[in-house]
Amino acid sequence: MRVGIVGLPLVGKSTIFNLLTHGHVDTSSWGGGKSEAHIGVAQVPDPRLDRLAEVFHPKPKKVTHATVEYVDLPGLARGESRALESREMSTYLNSLKNVDALMHVVRAFEDENIPHPEGSVDALRDIGLFELEMVFSDLAIIEKRLERLSKDLKKARTSELELENAVLQRFKGALEQERPLRDLTLTDEDQKRVRGFTFLSAKPMLLVLNLGDRDTAKITRVVPEFGLERQAAQKRVGITAVCGKIEAEIASLPDEDARLFLEDLGLAAGGLARIIEQSYSLLGLFSFFTLSEPEARAWTIPNNTTALQAAGVIHSDFERGFIKAEVVTYEDMIQLGSFQAARNKGVLRVEGKDCIVREGDVIFFRFNV
């Protein structure tokens, strides 16, 4: 999974990037409109995998958690999205071309030393402002392409060009009404026609409100606190919150110290865990596990993935030579500790390629190539 971190300037994006990736990006360095992106990887915290590695026999030599790659972009100020031809905007869009979702960091903290570009802190206003910037960016891309399509259609009216024109005209109509493209229902054919474009408002969006250090009590009720009921009801939009500055500091501590600090703040989990949970839910993802003496590992797959497709996530040879999947639930594996014990107890399932993998399944794939 690859997620782009976006937002207006001076909202704390790099602070949250550091929180997620244990990075050390200078959080004071992006006040001047620099265009480079920072890339980091976060391990997906999953106590289930750690527990499986403890009880499985023979004990795995290595434990590998699933990962998420984060791309931290500089702030996009009001009006900058219209400058489609600029080098900075071109670089911005290119950096987001292959991300699965956007994480919009929204400033909800007060700090007199960090002036807000709009003059005041207003999370609801800023969400609307950035949504408009994405809409304007997409509209500029579409208008440019439609202009070229019009010329091409005059030369030769092919079905391919006409279908693309129809989809883009539909998109244009929605954007002109200030509707993000993620609101639209797209067929596989529609998606095929626009696959090469980087439409920001089409991507799933996780809103992350960056709260002040004393606002931890608001984290669990961020929607009513900030009047985000409309956003919470939108298609492919998720909402969570972090106290970025203090949680980034806590994330840099040893695990036990971090746990104690989070307990003192009344938080059941850290910002990374909350953001990952919301990201998985937003994108319809979950984890299954593989266990062996060399390695215990978590794998991320979409809902409704078949055993054959899950095998391909591990290695193309597993998919190509698939014979069967031996499946044990997480709960049974914790209790029994091995595939053989699960087989002896009659709780190991032998599944074919069309079996749908479920959250927490522990799978041993048999294959032959």
MOMO-V163319 format. One record per residue. PSI is psi as a letter, one per 30 degrees, with the letter a starting at -180 (NA if undefined). Layout:
PSI  PSI
//
This chain:
k  k  k  k  j  l  l  l  l  h  f  g  e  e  e  e  e  e  e  e  g  h  l  h  k  j  f  g  f  h  f  g  g  l  f  l  l  k  k  l  k  k  k  j  k  j  f  e  e  e  e  e  f  e  f  k  k  k  k  k  f  k  k  j  l  l  l  k  k  k  j  j  l  l  k  j  l  k  f  f  f  f  i  e  f  l  e  e  e  e  e  e  e  e  f  g  e  g  k  f  l  k  j  j  k  k  k  g  k  k  j  f  f  j  k  k  f  g  f  l  j  j  e  e  e  e  e  e  e  e  e  e  e  e  e  e  e  e  e  e  e  e  e  e  e  e  e  e  e  e  e  e  f  f  e  j  i  l  e  e  e  e  e  e  e  e  e  e  e  e  e  e  e  e  e  f  g  h  k  l  f  f  f  l  k  k  l  e  e  e  e  e  f  g  e  f  l  i  j  e  f  f  k  k  k  j  k  j  k  j  l  l  f  g  g  f  f  f  e  f  h  e  e  e  e  g  h  g  e  e  e  f  f  l  k  h  k  l  k  a  l  l  i  e  e  e  e  e  e  e  f  f  l  l  e  e  e  e  e  e  e  e  e  e  f  g  k  f  l  l  e  e  e  e  e  e  e  e  e  e  e  e  g  h  l  l  k  l  k  k  k  l  e  e  k  k  k  k  k  k  l  l  k  g  k  l  e  e  e  e  e  f  e  e  k  e  e  e  e  e  g  k  e  l  k  j  k  k  l  e  e  e  e  e  e  e  f  l  e  e  e  e  e  e  f  g  f  k  k  j  l  a  f  g  k  k  k  l  k  f  k  k  k  j  k  k  l  k  NA
//
